[in-house]
Amino acid sequence: MTITPDAAWAADLKAIKPATMTVLARAARDIFPHDRFPDRFYIAAVLPYDDTASGDAALRKLLEDGATALDAEAKKRFGRDYIRVASEDQRVEILKGMEKGAFFQKLRGDLVVSLYNQKEVWEKLGYEGASYEHGGYIERGFNDIDWLPEA
C-alpha cells in the first residue's frame, strides 16, 4: 500500500472521500516522519477516521475541510494538490502554517496514539511493549537501548 492520489486502499471508504484520506495519510507521514516506516503504518493510523466520521458529522467536516485547506494552500504555493507536492520540506511548510488550527491539532494528537500504538511500529522503534506484567522495566532491559547515540 502506498500513499498516492489514486490509492486503491482508499476506494472503499464509507464516510470520508478517498482524496481526503490520502491527504490525511500523507500529512501523517509529514507530521511524524520515519524513513524506516512503510506507508502502510500511516495508512493504518488514519483509516479509523472513516469509521468514526460515519457517526460524527463534525469530525467528518473537520477532516474534509482540513484536507481541502491543505490542497488549497499547496495549489497557491506550488501549483498542485498537497499529495502531489513532491518535496517533504514544502509539504511541512504548508503544515506549519496550519499547526495552530483545530484540524492540525486533531490529526497530530490522534496520530500519537494511532501510529505509535501499532505493535509492528514498536518493533521498528525497539520498544518491547508493556512491562508491568513482567515485573517492570528494571528487570527487563531498562538500560539496553542501543539505537540512541551515547550522550
PyMOL commands that set and color helices and strands:
alter all, ss='L'
color gray80, all
select helices_A, chain A and resi 8-10+18-31+39-46+48-54+57-78+82-84+88-96+102-114+119-125+132-134
alter helices_A, ss='H'
color red, helices_A
deselect
rebuild
show_as cartoon
